[in-house]
Amino acid sequence: MSVKQPLVIDYLDWPKFLLNPPLITSFQAGWSSIQLAHYSQPLIDFPEVSYSQHMIIIALGN
């Protein structure tokens, strides 16, 4: 029996799964060891993923 493994993604891959681009990011700020991005997205079906870094995702609204 095969077990389906989650897709492993990097924080740079995250936007590829979203419909809208980020409203603001720190990607070009030159920060070391931390990144910030603010997205506004409609409800979407998201595949099961595993991140290669720690990510904090805060869903606001319904």
GROMACS elastic network, one bead per residue, 0.5 to 0.9 nm:
[ bonds ]
;  ai    aj funct       b0    kb
    5     8     6  0.87833   500
    5    48     6  0.85118   500
    5    49     6  0.86250   500
    6    47     6  0.79631   500
    6    48     6  0.52796   500
    6    50     6  0.58845   500
    7    47     6  0.77820   500
    7    48     6  0.65233   500
    7    50     6  0.58834   500
    7    51     6  0.82961   500
    8    49     6  0.56924   500
    8    51     6  0.55102   500
    8    52     6  0.65373   500
    9    12     6  0.79922   500
    9    13     6  0.58885   500
    9    14     6  0.71099   500
    9    49     6  0.68308   500
    9    50     6  0.62911   500
    9    51     6  0.50929   500
    9    52     6  0.61129   500
    9    53     6  0.86743   500
   10    13     6  0.52377   500
   10    14     6  0.67941   500
   10    50     6  0.87473   500
   10    51     6  0.58609   500
   10    52     6  0.54421   500
   10    53     6  0.67596   500
   11    14     6  0.52484   500
   11    15     6  0.81135   500
   11    35     6  0.86891   500
   11    51     6  0.74269   500
   11    52     6  0.78384   500
   11    53     6  0.72448   500
   11    54     6  0.89170   500
   11    55     6  0.78022   500
   12    15     6  0.68864   500
   12    16     6  0.83481   500
   13    16     6  0.56041   500
   13    17     6  0.75478   500
   14    17     6  0.58298   500
   14    18     6  0.71940   500
   15    18     6  0.52121   500
   15    19     6  0.79922   500
   15    20     6  0.80554   500
   15    21     6  0.68045   500
   15    22     6  0.77310   500
   16    19     6  0.80015   500
   17    46     6  0.75343   500
   17    47     6  0.87458   500
   18    21     6  0.72867   500
   18    39     6  0.88189   500
   18    41     6  0.72253   500
   18    44     6  0.81463   500
   18    46     6  0.87243   500
   19    41     6  0.67306   500
   19    42     6  0.78583   500
   19    44     6  0.84538   500
   20    23     6  0.86131   500
   20    39     6  0.73955   500
   20    40     6  0.70256   500
   20    41     6  0.61559   500
   20    42     6  0.85423   500
   21    24     6  0.88133   500
   21    39     6  0.68781   500
   21    40     6  0.81911   500
   21    41     6  0.87537   500
   22    25     6  0.67084   500
   22    37     6  0.63732   500
   22    38     6  0.55870   500
   22    40     6  0.71395   500
   23    37     6  0.75564   500
   23    38     6  0.55530   500
   23    39     6  0.55424   500
   23    40     6  0.71417   500
   24    36     6  0.82175   500
   24    37     6  0.58071   500
   24    38     6  0.54440   500
   24    39     6  0.74995   500
   25    28     6  0.76253   500
   25    29     6  0.83797   500
   25    35     6  0.75856   500
   25    36     6  0.55111   500
   25    38     6  0.64009   500
   25    39     6  0.89326   500
   26    29     6  0.50676   500
   26    30     6  0.76651   500
   26    31     6  0.73876   500
   26    34     6  0.87325   500
   26    35     6  0.57538   500
   26    36     6  0.52555   500
   26    37     6  0.64846   500
   27    30     6  0.69633   500
   27    31     6  0.77365   500
   27    35     6  0.62183   500
   27    36     6  0.72531   500
   27    37     6  0.79080   500
   28    31     6  0.80647   500
   29    35     6  0.88493   500
   31    34     6  0.62821   500
   31    35     6  0.69573   500
   32    35     6  0.80497   500
   41    44     6  0.78816   500
   43    62     6  0.83347   500
   46    49     6  0.83800   500
   50    53     6  0.88900   500
   51    54     6  0.67105   500
   51    55     6  0.73184   500
   52    55     6  0.89661   500
   59    62     6  0.83122   500
